[in-house]
Amino acid sequence: MTETTDALIGPAELAHLAVGARFLAAGAEESAYQVALDWAAAELAAHGPVRLLPAERVAPGGLCVAITLAGASAALAESLPTGDEPVRAVRAVEQLTGRRAEAVVLLNTAAENALIGLAAAARCGLPLVDGDACGRVLPLLEQTLFTLAGASATPLALATPGGDVVTVRSPRDSVEELVRPLVLAAGGWAVVAGYPVDGALLVDALVHGTVSRAVEAGAREGAARFGAWRPRRLCRGRVVALEPSVGPYGPGSTGTPVSLPSRPTSVLVDEEDGLRRRFRLEAHNDVLLALADGAVVAAAPDHILLVTGGDGRVLDVERVVPGLTVEVIVIEAAPAWHTPEGRALAGAVGAHP
């Protein structure tokens, strides 16, 4: 029998990962993205390539710790990392659990989160699991497939660039309301290590292959790189207006049970070809609903993205302005997000009264 050799992420793969992972982020902050990329490159240079480990290769009882950036990515460029934030956070979780971590796993494979997770794995001397806990970006720490599988986000640890380490234990289903004020008090961002789970849970709960898919995508040229996620194109058109949302996620809504860190917005896009429909995109931190001439054509938990027509960047809703030419595309969410429990956790349209 031939022994399987794990893939390695070195400088060349990092360059590809940085390009591919950016596609999953709704408008990554350029300066913060560059800081995270330089951070990951420095850790690889200092500690060598990181093993990329399929979930099936993680020991069933091995402890895996999820890594994510918490807070505003723009703050990362204003308050630069020391580089040891991930290892401080991981070591704190190890102390809380009484176990040594055997692998790092990403909360999501998007822009800074993918790069900081890679930096964490390199700095801690651990392999990086090929997959993540969401398969897309969701704004709250508890909005993961690990939660759906019964795993708790806590005990978790926040490590700040100022040297602070804050640990959280909580029986609550929601930790976002606890963590967000801590991050703000710490200067706007922190590295979070949480969801200490066994390798056995990863096989069923993980969205597999997202890291290698991002590396593959980044190695491609032009529009072909986006094909790795098999996006569905809704339209190409021009943004004609932005309005305060009056839909199910607007002011006074009971459409979602959580407090999201953004304001509801509607983006109106006039289709430039085909049926020349008017698209209305209802957004609250993310695009949650797409309607064409009033008919629903896509909805969360699927990932609805606005991509610039010129350079293929994914836009943050808050950076969209009238006059932009955009493509509206959809990436289908992992099947678990389409269960009743998954839709409820994601705050999907129609999941709550």
Secondary structure as the mmCIF struct_conf table of DSSP 4:
data_model
#
loop_
_struct_conf.conf_type_id
_struct_conf.id
_struct_conf.beg_label_comp_id
_struct_conf.beg_label_asym_id
_struct_conf.beg_label_seq_id
_struct_conf.end_label_comp_id
_struct_conf.end_label_asym_id
_struct_conf.end_label_seq_id
HELX_LH_PP_P HELX_LH_PP_P1 THR A 2 ASP A 6
STRN STRN1 ALA A 7 ILE A 9
HELX_RH_AL_P HELX_RH_AL_P1 PRO A 11 ARG A 22
TURN_TY1_P TURN_TY1_P1 PHE A 23 LEU A 24
BEND BEND1 ALA A 25 ALA A 25
TURN_TY1_P TURN_TY1_P2 ALA A 26 GLY A 27
HELX_RH_AL_P HELX_RH_AL_P2 GLU A 30 HIS A 47
HELX_LH_PP_P HELX_LH_PP_P2 PRO A 49 PRO A 49
STRN STRN2 VAL A 50 LEU A 53
HELX_RH_3T_P HELX_RH_3T_P1 ALA A 55 ARG A 57
BEND BEND2 VAL A 58 VAL A 58
TURN_TY1_P TURN_TY1_P3 PRO A 60 GLY A 61
STRN STRN3 LEU A 63 GLY A 71
HELX_RH_AL_P HELX_RH_AL_P3 SER A 73 GLU A 78
BEND BEND3 SER A 79 SER A 79
BEND BEND4 GLY A 83 GLY A 83
HELX_RH_AL_P HELX_RH_AL_P4 GLU A 85 THR A 97
TURN_TY1_P TURN_TY1_P4 GLY A 98 GLY A 98
BEND BEND5 ARG A 99 ARG A 99
STRN STRN4 ALA A 101 LEU A 106
BEND BEND6 LEU A 107 LEU A 107
BEND BEND7 ALA A 110 ALA A 110
TURN_TY1_P TURN_TY1_P5 ALA A 111 ALA A 111
HELX_RH_AL_P HELX_RH_AL_P5 GLU A 112 CYS A 124
TURN_TY1_P TURN_TY1_P6 GLY A 125 GLY A 125
STRN STRN5 LEU A 128 ASP A 132
BEND BEND8 ALA A 133 ARG A 136
BEND BEND9 PRO A 139 LEU A 140
TURN_TY1_P TURN_TY1_P7 LEU A 141 GLU A 142
BEND BEND10 THR A 144 THR A 144
HELX_RH_AL_P HELX_RH_AL_P6 LEU A 145 LEU A 148
TURN_TY1_P TURN_TY1_P8 ALA A 149 GLY A 150
BEND BEND11 ALA A 153 ALA A 153
BEND BEND12 PRO A 155 PRO A 155
STRN STRN6 LEU A 156 ALA A 159
TURN_TY1_P TURN_TY1_P9 PRO A 161 GLY A 162
BEND BEND13 GLY A 163 GLY A 163
STRN STRN7 VAL A 165 VAL A 168
BEND BEND14 ARG A 172 ASP A 173
HELX_RH_AL_P HELX_RH_AL_P7 GLU A 176 ALA A 185
TURN_TY1_P TURN_TY1_P10 ALA A 186 GLY A 187
BEND BEND15 GLY A 188 GLY A 188
STRN STRN8 TRP A 189 ASP A 198
HELX_RH_AL_P HELX_RH_AL_P8 GLY A 199 ALA A 205
BEND BEND16 LEU A 206 LEU A 206
STRN STRN9 VAL A 207 HIS A 208
TURN_TY1_P TURN_TY1_P11 GLY A 209 GLY A 209
HELX_RH_AL_P HELX_RH_AL_P9 THR A 210 ALA A 219
BEND BEND17 ARG A 220 ARG A 220
HELX_RH_3T_P HELX_RH_3T_P2 GLY A 222 TRP A 229
STRN STRN10 ARG A 232 PRO A 244
BEND BEND18 GLY A 247 GLY A 247
TURN_TY1_P TURN_TY1_P12 PRO A 248 TYR A 249
BEND BEND19 GLY A 250 GLY A 250
TURN_TY1_P TURN_TY1_P13 PRO A 251 GLY A 252
BEND BEND20 GLY A 255 GLY A 255
BEND BEND21 PRO A 257 VAL A 258
BEND BEND22 PRO A 261 SER A 262
STRN STRN11 THR A 265 GLU A 271
BEND BEND23 ASP A 273 ASP A 273
TURN_TY1_P TURN_TY1_P14 GLY A 274 LEU A 275
HELX_LH_PP_P HELX_LH_PP_P3 ARG A 277 ARG A 277
STRN STRN12 ARG A 278 ALA A 283
BEND BEND24 HIS A 284 ASP A 286
STRN STRN13 VAL A 287 ALA A 292
TURN_TY1_P TURN_TY1_P15 ASP A 293 GLY A 294
STRN STRN14 ALA A 295 THR A 308
TURN_TY1_P TURN_TY1_P16 GLY A 309 ASP A 311
HELX_LH_PP_P HELX_LH_PP_P4 ARG A 313 ARG A 313
STRN STRN15 VAL A 314 VAL A 314
HELX_LH_PP_P HELX_LH_PP_P5 LEU A 315 ASP A 316
HELX_RH_3T_P HELX_RH_3T_P3 VAL A 317 ARG A 319
TURN_TY1_P TURN_TY1_P17 PRO A 322 GLY A 323
STRN STRN16 THR A 325 ILE A 331
HELX_LH_PP_P HELX_LH_PP_P6 GLU A 332 ALA A 334
HELX_RH_3T_P HELX_RH_3T_P4 PRO A 335 HIS A 338
BEND BEND25 THR A 339 THR A 339
HELX_RH_AL_P HELX_RH_AL_P10 PRO A 340 ALA A 346
TURN_TY1_P TURN_TY1_P18 GLY A 347 GLY A 347
TURN_TY1_P TURN_TY1_P19 VAL A 349 GLY A 350
BEND BEND26 ALA A 351 ALA A 351
#
